[in-house]
Amino acid sequence: MNRVVITGMGIYSCIGSNLNEVKDSLYKGKSGIVIDSERKEFGYRSALTGMVPVPNLKKQLSRRQRMSLGEESQYAYIATVEAFKNAKIDQHFLDTNEIGILYGNDSTAKSVIESIDVMREKKDTTLVGSGAIFRAMNSSVTINLSTIFRLKGINFTISAACASGSHSIGMGYHLIKSGMQDTIICGGAQEINKLAMGSFDGLGVFSVKEEDPTKASSPFDSNRDGLVPSGGAATVILESYESAIKRGAPILGEIVGYGFSSNGDHISTPTAEGPMRAMQKAIDDAKVAATNIDYVNAHATSTPIGDANEAKAIFNVFGENGPYVSSTKSMTGHECWMAGASEVIYSMLMMQHSFIAPNINLKSPDDDAKKLNLVTETLTKKIDVFLSNSFGFGGTNSALIIKKI
Amino acid sequence: MKKVDIIEKINDFLIDEFEVEADDITPEAGLKETLELDSLDFVDLVVAIEENFGIKLVGEDFINIKTLQDFYNLIERKLY
């Protein structure tokens, strides 16, 4: 069995457009949540959202390449370029090795809707243009990045709701561990636009605390009223330890555990039992004592039931005096398909720089959260091992354990 | 629309949308070579023509179109 390490990371998020900016925001507890007033006119209950700058890739990519890239793929491209740079991977390496891609994504709503609108108006399918299908497929990120970077290894998208990014890393970990691939680009991407999030807003699960957007996302707080949607992209380069050593790559951390489970229950209401099984499986896989886990990056999105059940799950797995816990969604909002990958990067940045980012907006923890060791102010702390939770609709759960080496 | 306006409009979208270098645009330039057109780009050419001239062309219309001059003539023919 191969050891699996992370050799590169790249991020395009509402709290920063690169690793450095994101690290600073995490340290300062800076929120990326804003108001998108268009959403109200569109019929949303809540105009709150994370926001990233609109990318301009004219200099980097040809017209043909750009035409096939929807919003989420543009974000993923930017994050992946940074991850390659970070991993010291150039095009020559990609051309001469079998590099794979497994990326999390679960919607391309804007691209689908915009092309259907053209067909409705023009009554003609050709007039949607040649890029429409490549922007609209759910595998848009992987079919585009594999073409742009001329990848020759495994190539598919993982759709697992808000655990997509985490499962992509878990799958990549297993393929490298078993020796089937040496290097895989993993990650998650999430579009940010009013077309993508309307049906989610319609469930009434978004925070409506619009008076101060930066305070709206408050995971584990007893006054939380819902999540704040967000997005961007996050890429991590997974590599076998041997490959990383052979090419003198920076080794940022080792993936030692991946646990997954399905609740087998309600489509949107989470349980405590399913996440517990995922965390326990990850701990068993990692062969580390639960007491050696320094930090848990919680999935906690700021919804009443979700956070409470995760708090119960964490307490049941770790018991009294458990690890430090925070939800970075307090700053980023819920990055959905991207979240499982971005939160690994947020935690990796904390591990690299020896701090724990605060769970901002947490004034009065509820009864379940009170039992956890929640971090509300930036904490200087050496982290050797962390666990990152991601859960999604349909009861899909993923837990990853990563260790410093 | 005068021929000169048709040519100007076509040249404009070739430069703006298809990113053709202005210096490469001459009447005798090959359409496929100048635009580096592949099968997908022909779809986008149909879209650009519809947006700029309000007419819908099909693949067969392009069969004998070799140069930009042929292309200008084709659009003029279709318009009138």
Interface residues (C-beta under 8 A of the other chain):
Chain A: R63 R64 M67 K122 D124 T126 L127 V128 G129 S130 G131
Chain B: E17 F18 E19 D38 L40 D41 V43 D44 V46 V47 E50 K56
